[in-house]
Amino acid sequence: MPSANLKARVIRTRVEQGKAGLFYATSPELRGLLVAQPTIADLAREIPAAIKEMYAACGVVVVVTPIEAGEDDGGSFVAIPAEIARKQLEENAA
């Protein structure tokens, strides 16, 4: 992925509870994201790691942070390419 095309991206998640009691998170913006955990709190902790792993599989290192949580979803996250985050930090430090 060329660095010129790297941009921060909002990733919304949807949470559903399965019949066995596990909670599942998926995302319409990040196809293939599927996280399953026994509690919502565990799920919230694991979603950022899963997003990072999906980007890493494509050769992109990202910083992932939550940005909001809605009543009907698992919250939203922003995935910021590390290259862009580093550049912004350097510019702000100057």
C-alpha positions as CSV (number, residue, x, y, z in Angstrom):
1,M,0.0,0.0,0.0
2,P,1.7,3.3,-1.1
3,S,2.2,5.7,1.7
4,A,0.5,8.5,-0.2
5,N,-2.8,6.6,0.1
6,L,-2.5,6.0,3.8
7,K,-5.2,7.8,5.8
8,A,-6.9,7.5,9.1
9,R,-10.0,5.4,8.9
10,V,-13.1,5.2,11.2
11,I,-14.2,1.6,11.9
12,R,-17.6,1.2,13.4
13,T,-18.4,-2.1,15.1
14,R,-21.7,-4.0,15.8
15,V,-22.1,-6.3,18.7
16,E,-24.4,-9.2,19.0
17,Q,-24.9,-11.9,21.6
18,G,-24.9,-15.4,20.3
19,K,-27.0,-18.3,21.5
20,A,-24.2,-19.8,23.5
21,G,-23.7,-16.5,25.4
22,L,-20.6,-15.2,23.7
23,F,-20.6,-11.6,22.4
24,Y,-19.5,-11.1,18.7
25,A,-18.2,-7.9,17.1
26,T,-18.2,-7.3,13.3
27,S,-17.7,-4.2,11.2
28,P,-19.2,-3.0,8.0
29,E,-16.0,-1.0,7.2
30,L,-13.5,-3.7,7.9
31,R,-14.7,-6.9,6.1
32,G,-13.6,-10.0,7.9
33,L,-13.4,-8.5,11.4
34,L,-14.9,-11.0,13.8
35,V,-14.1,-10.9,17.5
36,A,-15.8,-13.2,20.1
37,Q,-15.5,-12.9,23.9
38,P,-17.5,-14.0,26.9
39,T,-18.1,-10.4,28.1
40,I,-18.6,-7.0,26.5
41,A,-15.6,-5.6,28.5
42,D,-13.4,-8.4,27.1
43,L,-14.7,-7.7,23.6
44,A,-14.0,-4.0,23.9
45,R,-10.4,-4.8,24.9
46,E,-9.9,-7.2,22.0
47,I,-11.3,-5.2,19.1
48,P,-8.4,-2.8,18.8
49,A,-5.9,-5.7,18.7
50,A,-7.9,-7.5,16.0
51,I,-8.0,-4.3,13.9
52,K,-4.2,-4.0,14.2
53,E,-3.7,-7.6,13.2
54,M,-5.9,-7.2,10.1
55,Y,-3.9,-4.2,9.0
56,A,-0.6,-5.9,9.8
57,A,-1.7,-8.8,7.5
58,C,-1.7,-6.2,4.7
59,G,1.7,-4.8,5.7
60,V,0.4,-1.7,7.4
61,V,1.2,-0.8,11.0
62,V,-1.6,1.2,12.7
63,V,-2.4,2.8,16.0
64,V,-6.0,2.0,17.0
65,T,-8.0,4.0,19.6
66,P,-11.7,4.1,20.5
67,I,-13.5,7.3,19.5
68,E,-17.1,6.8,20.6
69,A,-19.6,4.2,21.8
70,G,-23.2,4.2,20.8
71,E,-26.1,2.3,22.4
72,D,-26.7,0.0,19.6
73,D,-23.1,-0.8,18.6
74,G,-19.7,-1.8,20.0
75,G,-18.4,1.7,19.5
76,S,-16.2,3.2,16.8
77,F,-12.5,3.2,16.5
78,V,-10.0,5.1,14.4
79,A,-7.1,3.3,12.8
80,I,-4.2,5.7,12.1
81,P,-1.3,4.5,10.1
82,A,1.8,4.7,12.4
83,E,3.7,6.6,9.7
84,I,1.1,9.4,9.7
85,A,0.9,9.4,13.5
86,R,4.7,9.7,13.8
87,K,4.8,12.5,11.2
88,Q,2.1,14.4,13.1
89,L,3.9,14.0,16.4
90,E,7.2,15.3,14.9
91,E,5.4,18.3,13.3
92,N,3.7,19.1,16.6
93,A,7.0,18.9,18.6
94,A,8.7,21.3,16.2
